[in-house]
């Protein structure tokens, strides 16, 4: 059988530092070889959640699969069904659509039959994957809130006007990040708010006008020109509340 491989991790950090994707691909290749399947394509999604279908590589794979017969492969092979989808409804819809083109979804670690009982088992796997994803999200949000309550920064890139500093915690080998004011950038951020509130030389400036004015003055934001989107991000960021 001719198959396509699909490997995925949820974050770009995992993709850069983790061995998960190479391990997924290696195990899928070995499984296909052991079962006499020929790999036609490999699709690797680095840093995309499976709770929705907003995944460029995933959509390209589906588009490649759902073409006029004959399709380029007969099955999509994943390490576990959670790599394909963590939403039980969306999983069922995409699996049904693929079946219309004669394409199956196969997991090397959660193998099921093609009869009604196998379909039911896949639905159960999918429901549990969705539940686990929501539970993980709940616990992650709780941890992030507690981290912020203690005065630490949750993100990776600080807002304009701030920089991050690493703080060593007593009795803990891990370091955490805190925000501190970046003097030169803070002056620019203050100017953004002043222009929005009071305008410039008696003229009201909206986000587009502020961006144009700053670019005319050569005031870049981290080496890039201002856009109305960047101005809007500054004006609506709660980090500047204090």
C-alpha positions as CSV (number, residue, x, y, z in Angstrom):
1,X,0.0,0.0,0.0
2,X,1.2,3.5,-0.8
3,X,1.1,5.8,2.2
4,X,1.9,9.3,3.4
5,X,3.4,10.0,6.8
6,X,2.2,12.9,9.0
7,X,4.3,14.0,12.1
8,X,3.4,16.9,14.4
9,X,4.5,18.6,17.5
10,X,2.5,21.4,19.2
11,X,5.1,24.1,19.6
12,X,8.0,25.5,17.7
13,X,10.1,25.1,20.8
14,X,9.5,21.4,20.7
15,X,10.4,21.3,17.1
16,X,13.7,23.1,17.7
17,X,14.8,21.2,20.8
18,X,12.8,18.0,21.0
19,X,13.5,14.7,19.3
20,X,9.8,13.9,19.0
21,X,9.5,14.6,15.2
22,X,12.6,12.6,14.2
23,X,11.4,9.8,16.5
24,X,7.9,9.8,15.1
25,X,9.2,9.7,11.5
26,X,11.7,7.0,12.3
27,X,9.1,4.7,13.9
28,X,6.6,5.3,11.1
29,X,9.2,4.4,8.5
30,X,10.1,1.2,10.3
31,X,6.4,0.3,10.7
32,X,5.7,0.8,7.0
33,X,8.8,-1.2,6.1
34,X,7.7,-4.1,8.4
35,X,4.2,-4.1,6.9
36,X,5.3,-3.8,3.3
37,X,4.0,-0.2,2.7
38,X,5.7,2.2,0.4
39,X,6.1,5.8,1.6
40,X,5.1,8.3,-1.1
41,X,5.2,11.6,0.9
42,X,6.2,12.8,4.4
43,X,4.4,15.8,5.9
44,X,6.0,17.4,9.0
45,X,4.1,20.0,11.0
46,X,6.4,21.9,13.4
47,X,4.6,23.9,16.1
48,X,0.8,23.5,15.4
49,X,-1.9,22.4,17.8
50,X,-4.2,19.5,16.7
51,X,-7.3,21.1,18.3
52,X,-8.2,22.7,15.0
53,X,-7.3,22.5,11.3
54,X,-5.4,25.8,11.0
55,X,-2.2,23.9,10.1
56,X,-0.6,24.7,6.7
57,X,1.1,21.3,6.3
58,X,-2.0,19.4,7.3
59,X,-4.1,21.3,4.8
60,X,-1.6,20.7,2.1
61,X,-1.7,17.0,2.9
62,X,-5.5,16.9,2.8
63,X,-5.5,18.9,-0.5
64,X,-2.9,16.4,-2.0
65,X,-5.1,13.5,-0.8
66,X,-8.5,14.7,-2.0
67,X,-7.8,15.0,-5.7
68,X,-9.5,13.3,-8.6
69,X,-8.7,9.6,-8.5
70,X,-6.3,8.1,-8.3
71,X,-5.0,9.8,-5.2
72,X,-1.2,9.8,-4.7
73,X,-1.5,7.6,-1.6
74,X,-4.0,5.2,-0.1
75,X,-3.5,6.0,3.6
76,X,-2.2,8.6,6.0
77,X,0.0,7.1,8.7
78,X,0.5,8.8,12.1
79,X,2.3,7.8,15.3
80,X,-0.9,8.2,17.3
81,X,-4.3,9.5,16.4
82,X,-3.7,12.6,18.5
83,X,-1.1,13.6,15.9
84,X,-3.9,13.8,13.4
85,X,-6.6,15.6,15.5
86,X,-7.4,16.3,19.1
87,X,-11.0,17.2,18.4
88,X,-13.3,14.3,18.2
89,X,-15.8,16.0,15.9
90,X,-13.2,17.3,13.4
91,X,-11.4,14.0,13.5
92,X,-14.6,12.2,12.4
93,X,-15.4,14.8,9.6
94,X,-11.9,14.6,8.1
95,X,-11.7,10.9,8.3
96,X,-15.1,10.6,6.6
97,X,-14.0,13.0,3.8
98,X,-10.8,11.1,3.3
99,X,-12.8,7.8,3.0
100,X,-14.7,9.3,0.1
101,X,-11.4,9.3,-1.8
102,X,-10.5,5.8,-0.6
103,X,-7.9,7.0,2.0
104,X,-7.6,5.6,5.5
105,X,-6.0,7.1,8.6
106,X,-3.7,4.6,10.3
107,X,-2.0,4.8,13.7
108,X,1.1,2.7,14.3
109,X,0.4,2.7,18.1
110,X,-3.4,2.5,18.1
111,X,-4.3,0.0,15.4
112,X,-7.9,-0.7,14.8
113,X,-10.0,-2.7,12.3
114,X,-12.0,-1.1,9.5
115,X,-15.4,-2.6,10.7
116,X,-17.9,-0.7,12.8
117,X,-16.2,-1.8,16.1
118,X,-12.9,-0.4,14.9
119,X,-14.6,2.9,14.0
120,X,-16.1,3.1,17.4
121,X,-12.7,2.5,19.0
122,X,-11.2,5.3,17.0
123,X,-13.9,7.6,18.2
124,X,-13.2,6.6,21.8
125,X,-9.5,7.3,21.3
126,X,-10.3,10.7,19.7
127,X,-12.7,11.7,22.6
128,X,-9.9,10.8,25.2
129,X,-7.4,12.8,23.1
130,X,-9.7,15.8,23.2
131,X,-10.3,15.5,26.9
132,X,-6.5,15.2,27.6
133,X,-5.8,18.3,25.5
134,X,-8.4,20.3,27.4
135,X,-7.1,19.1,30.8
136,X,-3.5,20.0,29.8
137,X,-4.7,23.4,28.7
138,X,-6.5,24.0,32.0
139,X,-3.4,23.1,34.1
140,X,-1.1,25.1,31.9
141,X,-3.3,28.2,32.2
142,X,-3.4,27.8,36.0
143,X,0.4,27.5,36.2
144,X,0.8,30.6,33.9
145,X,-1.6,32.6,36.1
146,X,0.3,31.7,39.2
147,X,3.6,32.5,37.5
148,X,2.3,35.9,36.6
149,X,0.9,36.5,40.1
150,X,4.4,36.0,41.4
151,X,5.7,38.6,39.0
152,X,7.3,36.5,36.4
153,X,6.9,36.7,32.6
154,X,5.2,33.9,30.7
155,X,6.0,34.8,27.1
156,X,9.2,34.5,25.0
157,X,9.4,37.9,23.4
158,X,8.8,40.9,25.7
159,X,6.5,43.8,24.8
160,X,8.0,46.8,23.2
161,X,9.5,49.0,25.9
162,X,10.5,46.0,28.1
163,X,13.3,43.5,28.2
164,X,13.5,40.2,30.0
165,X,16.0,39.4,32.8
166,X,16.6,35.9,34.2
167,X,16.1,35.5,37.9
168,X,17.6,32.7,39.9
169,X,15.3,31.2,42.5
170,X,16.7,30.2,45.9
171,X,16.9,26.4,46.2
172,X,15.8,25.9,42.6
173,X,18.0,25.1,39.6
174,X,15.5,26.6,37.2
175,X,15.6,30.3,36.2
176,X,12.5,32.4,35.6
177,X,12.1,35.6,33.6
178,X,11.0,39.0,34.8
179,X,10.3,42.2,32.8
180,X,12.2,45.4,33.3
181,X,11.9,48.7,31.5
182,X,14.0,49.2,28.4
183,X,14.8,52.9,28.5
184,X,15.1,53.8,24.8
185,X,12.1,51.7,23.8
186,X,10.0,53.0,26.7
187,X,10.5,56.5,25.4
188,X,9.0,55.4,22.1
189,X,6.1,53.6,23.7
190,X,5.3,56.7,25.8
191,X,5.3,58.8,22.6
192,X,2.8,56.4,20.9
193,X,0.4,57.0,23.7
194,X,0.9,60.7,23.7
195,X,0.3,60.9,19.9
196,X,-2.8,58.8,20.3
197,X,-4.2,60.9,23.1
198,X,-3.1,64.4,22.1
199,X,-2.2,64.2,18.4
200,X,0.7,66.0,16.9
201,X,0.8,69.8,16.3
202,X,-3.0,70.0,16.8
203,X,-3.8,67.2,14.4
204,X,-5.4,64.0,15.6
205,X,-3.6,60.9,14.7
206,X,-5.1,57.4,14.5
207,X,-3.1,54.2,14.4
208,X,-2.3,54.6,10.7
209,X,-1.3,58.3,11.2
210,X,1.0,57.4,14.1
211,X,2.7,54.6,12.1
212,X,3.3,57.0,9.2
213,X,4.6,59.8,11.5
214,X,7.0,57.5,13.3
215,X,8.3,56.0,10.0
216,X,8.8,59.6,8.6
217,X,10.9,60.4,11.8
218,X,12.9,57.2,11.4
219,X,11.7,55.8,14.7
220,X,11.8,52.1,14.1
221,X,10.5,49.4,16.3
222,X,13.2,46.8,16.9
223,X,14.7,47.5,13.5
224,X,11.4,47.4,11.6
225,X,9.0,50.1,10.4
226,X,5.8,50.7,12.3
227,X,2.5,49.5,10.9
228,X,-1.0,50.2,12.1
229,X,-1.1,46.7,13.5
230,X,2.0,47.3,15.6
231,X,0.7,50.6,16.9
232,X,-2.6,48.9,17.8
233,X,-0.7,46.1,19.7
234,X,1.0,48.7,21.8
235,X,-2.1,50.7,22.6
236,X,-4.1,47.6,23.6
237,X,-1.4,45.7,25.5
238,X,-2.3,45.3,29.1
239,X,1.4,45.1,30.0
240,X,1.5,49.0,30.0
241,X,-1.2,49.3,32.7
242,X,1.5,49.0,35.3
